[in-house]
Amino acid sequence: HPSKPGGLNKMAERAMQCRLVAVLVACCLVSHISAFSPTLMTGIRPAVKASSLHAQTRPIALRTGARGLRATATDVINWDEVLAKPWSSVDTDFMYYSECKAGETWKYGEMRPYGNLEISPRAAVLNYGQGVFEGMKAQRTEDGKIVVFRPDKNARRVYYGCERLCMPPVPEDVFLKAIRETVMANAKWVPPCGKGSLYLRPLIVGSGPMLGLAPAPSYTFMIYVSPVGSYFKGNQLAPISLKIEEVFSRAAPGGSGGCKAVGNYAGSLLPQTVAKKQGFDNVLYVDAAEKKYLEEVGTSNIFLVKGNAIYTPPCKGGGDPQDTILEGVTRDSVIQVAKDLGYEMKEERVPAKMLWDADEAFTVGTAVVVSSIGKVTTTSGDSKEWTFEGGGGPVTKKIYETLTGIQVGKVEDKHNWVMYVEE
């Protein structure tokens, strides 16, 4: 009591104790919710171990109702606004991060708030392009579940890509767990079924300093993500126009064209930029030696349709040094889908002149999925056009609908290609 000796001091002491308790409670609340709140500043979100983050999502999901994470993922974002932004330009909340020294084996890393990296100017990836990357997508099925399409194929491609560039190969189990946890940490950014997808970018680079031409002393494996819509303007099957590139080559036998090496793509920027200024959507490369056989488009593999037969350039796979095209995951899937649908699938060298006899032509890849070709043009100006109601030809449409149907659960997944993330 104030009238008692020392009463005011005791009251002040108790008030201070209450304030301290309140501060402690507030700190506990912030540390608990910061990993799930995109509205908090990045600076106050500490790195969260993927395993602990995964464990925390369970009670949080239960408290949001029966639909759990799926409810928050589709109800709080204006998807029309987000997907109208430039392709893959939307930053999300978390990224996977792991480090490994040369000669050691990759261990599972941690989930960090998405942000910039600190790296030495002498890093091997900056000086010599020692790095590989992947392109993948997470999507929602019709009942709201999150799935990733054939991630084991990407894991295999990463493995032999690392071997080709003298980097410690990432084990399949480490890769798949990292993919699963990264998608779960960013589950709110997976668009509703039919709206788009969450693009995943795994990246393994020589991050250690090495000014001399040699493998880096240490490496970094990271995965970041971004929600995306259609890669090209218009609807997914809107026909694209390609320039047949007869000056520049994408790859040559004995090189690294069969791996998804970061250095493979920088050289394609000039011909692609020139083609876009000329009104084309992309370029279609021919072989480096004879300049008469089709190879691939800058971002995808190519297929031609003639009658009941479908043609695509061959690929040995596994990082074979003679490969000049990428062992595409979508390419492999389309080949199998075509066979399942009763088409005669031909993997053989395809002369560029065959375009003029083809009934349809389309490209396939993770980013573009299946994209109808509406026109091809040579350097001399000769061109071939295809016009179909709705954009794509009948075979292109059937393959597109079957493939995307499998990916989102509308069509039976008879080859067990889909990995469910929320199991």
Salt bridges, closest charged atoms under 4 A:
ASP75 OD2 - ARG67 NH1 3.72
ASP80 OD1 - LYS195 NZ 2.72
ASP93 OD1 - ARG45 NH1 3.80
GLU110 OE1 - LYS49 NZ 3.99
GLU110 OE2 - ARG112 NE 2.65
GLU134 OE1 - ARG157 NH2 2.58
GLU181 OE1 - HIS54 ND1 3.60
ASP287 OD2 - ARG349 NH2 3.88
GLU290 OE1 - LYS292 NZ 3.45
GLU290 OE2 - ARG349 NH1 3.82
GLU296 OE2 - ARG250 NE 2.97
GLU327 OE2 - ARG156 NH1 2.98
ASP332 OD2 - ARG150 NH1 2.88
ASP332 OD2 - LYS153 NZ 3.85
ASP340 OD2 - HIS415 NE2 2.73
GLU344 OE2 - LYS346 NZ 3.01
GLU347 OE1 - ARG331 NH2 3.04
ASP359 OD1 - LYS306 NZ 3.97
GLU422 OE1 - ARG70 NH1 3.66
